[in-house]
Amino acid sequence: MKASLRHLLGGWATAMVLTVHALPAQGARASATAVAQIADAALAGVLTPAFSRLTTIEERAIRFDRQRTMAAFGATDDATPLATLGFRRNVGTGSQELLDDCNQAGRGTCAKLVGSTYVFLEPVSMTDTAAVVWLHFVSASKGNEKYGIMSAVSTQVHLAKSSTGAWRFVRTGLSARS
C-alpha cells in the first residue's frame, strides 16, 4: 500500500507541476473592450509631462496598432470602431506599415511615421484583477530635410482592476529606450 500511495502522490505532484508550468504559457485572453481599457489606462498612466520630457515621445497623433495588440492578448477583434472601445483620448489606428521606410540609423525618410507615435502593447502577465504589459512607443523626428530618425521607448506598466471593473494604472516598471 505504501508503494501505491507513493506512486499516486508522485503522479499527483507531477501533474500539479505540469499544470502550474503550463498555465502561464497559454497566453492572456481578453475581450477587445478589455484590451482597449488596458491600453487606455496604460497610456493615461504613462503619458505624463515628466515622461514626455524624458523622451522624444509627444502626446501627438497616437497611432494604436490594434491588430498587433489584440493578437498579442489573444483577443478576438470584432472591428468595433476605436472610439466606441472606451479610449478617453484621441487614438487613431496604426500598423507596422508606419515603420516601413524608417530605421534608427537615419537612412529612411520615415515619411509615414513623422508627426505621429506608433503604439502597441504586449501582455507580460494577466489575471482577472491585475495585469503587467509592455507599452511600446515608436516615433520619428526629421534628422534633416530628407531623412528621419526613428526612436523607441518601451515600459512595463502594472495595472489593477478596480471594484467597478475598470482597469487603472498602478505604476511603471522596467523601461528600455533605443
C-alpha positions in Angstrom: 0.0 0.0 0.0 2.8 2.4 0.8 4.3 1.9 -2.7 1.0 2.6 -4.4 0.3 5.6 -2.2 3.8 6.9 -3.0 3.1 6.3 -6.7 -0.3 8.1 -6.5 1.2 11.1 -4.7 4.2 11.2 -7.1 1.8 11.2 -10.0 -0.3 13.9 -8.5 2.7 16.1 -7.8 3.9 15.6 -11.3 0.5 16.6 -12.7 0.5 19.7 -10.5 3.9 20.8 -11.6 3.0 20.3 -15.3 -0.3 22.2 -14.8 1.3 25.0 -12.9 4.0 25.4 -15.5 1.6 25.0 -18.5 -0.9 27.7 -17.4 1.4 30.8 -17.8 2.5 29.6 -21.3 -1.1 29.6 -22.6 -1.1 33.4 -23.0 -3.6 36.0 -22.0 -7.2 36.0 -23.2 -9.2 39.2 -23.1 -12.1 40.8 -24.9 -11.4 43.6 -27.4 -13.0 46.1 -25.0 -10.9 44.9 -22.0 -7.7 45.2 -24.1 -8.7 48.7 -25.1 -9.4 49.6 -21.5 -5.9 48.2 -20.5 -4.3 50.2 -23.4 -6.2 53.4 -22.4 -5.2 53.1 -18.7 -1.6 52.3 -19.6 -1.4 55.4 -21.9 -3.1 57.6 -19.3 -0.6 56.5 -16.6 2.5 56.8 -18.7 1.9 59.8 -20.9 2.6 62.4 -18.3 4.6 65.6 -18.7 7.6 64.0 -16.8 7.6 61.1 -19.3 7.3 63.4 -22.3 10.3 65.5 -21.0 12.5 62.3 -20.8 11.7 61.1 -24.3 11.1 62.3 -27.8 7.6 60.9 -27.5 4.9 63.5 -27.5 1.3 63.1 -27.0 0.7 63.8 -30.6 -1.2 61.7 -33.0 -1.2 58.3 -31.2 -1.5 55.5 -33.8 -2.5 52.4 -31.9 -1.7 49.1 -33.6 -4.9 47.4 -32.7 -4.4 44.3 -34.7 -0.9 43.5 -33.2 -2.1 44.3 -29.7 -5.3 42.2 -29.9 -3.3 39.3 -31.4 -0.8 39.5 -28.5 -3.6 39.3 -25.9 -5.4 36.6 -27.8 -8.4 38.8 -28.2 -11.0 38.4 -30.9 -11.0 41.8 -32.7 -14.6 42.4 -33.8 -13.6 45.6 -35.7 -15.6 47.8 -33.4 -14.5 51.5 -34.0 -11.8 52.6 -31.7 -13.9 55.5 -30.5 -16.5 53.0 -29.1 -14.0 50.8 -27.3 -13.7 53.3 -24.4 -10.5 55.3 -25.2 -10.5 58.5 -23.3 -8.0 60.1 -25.7 -8.0 60.6 -29.4 -6.3 57.5 -30.7 -6.0 56.6 -34.4 -5.4 53.2 -36.0 -1.9 52.3 -36.9 0.0 49.3 -38.2 3.6 48.2 -38.7 3.4 49.8 -42.2 4.1 53.1 -40.4 7.7 51.8 -39.9 8.3 50.6 -43.5 10.6 53.4 -44.6 12.2 54.1 -41.2 15.2 53.0 -39.2 17.4 54.1 -36.3 20.4 54.8 -38.5 18.6 57.7 -40.1 18.7 56.2 -43.6 15.0 56.2 -44.2 12.5 59.0 -44.8 10.1 57.9 -42.0 7.5 59.7 -44.0 4.7 57.6 -42.7 5.7 57.9 -39.0 6.9 61.5 -38.7 4.3 63.5 -36.8 2.8 60.5 -35.0 3.6 57.9 -32.4 3.1 54.2 -33.2 1.9 52.4 -30.1 1.3 48.7 -29.3 1.0 46.6 -26.1 2.1 43.1 -25.2 1.0 41.2 -22.1 3.6 40.0 -19.6 1.2 38.5 -17.1 -2.6 38.9 -16.6 -5.1 37.7 -14.1 -8.7 38.7 -13.5 -7.6 41.5 -11.2 -4.1 42.5 -12.3 -2.1 42.9 -15.5 1.5 43.7 -16.4 2.0 44.8 -20.0 4.8 46.2 -22.2 3.7 49.5 -23.7 5.8 50.3 -26.8 6.2 53.7 -28.4 7.9 54.3 -31.7 8.3 57.8 -33.1 10.4 59.6 -35.7 11.9 63.0 -36.0 13.3 64.7 -39.0 17.1 64.4 -38.9 17.4 66.7 -41.9 15.2 67.6 -44.8 15.4 64.2 -46.4 15.8 61.6 -43.7 14.1 60.8 -40.4 15.4 59.2 -37.3 13.4 56.5 -35.5 13.4 56.1 -31.7 11.6 53.7 -29.4 10.7 53.6 -25.8 9.2 50.6 -24.0 8.0 50.5 -20.5 6.3 47.9 -18.3 3.0 49.1 -16.9 1.3 47.5 -13.9 -2.5 47.8 -13.8 -5.2 46.6 -11.5 -8.9 46.1 -12.0 -11.0 48.4 -9.7 -14.1 47.3 -7.9 -16.2 48.9 -10.8 -14.4 46.6 -13.3 -12.4 49.3 -14.9 -8.6 48.9 -15.4 -6.5 51.5 -13.6 -2.8 52.4 -13.7 -0.8 51.4 -10.7 2.8 52.0 -11.6 5.5 51.6 -14.2 8.3 49.0 -14.0 11.2 48.3 -16.3 11.9 50.7 -19.2 14.0 50.5 -22.3 15.0 53.1 -24.8 16.6 53.0 -28.3 
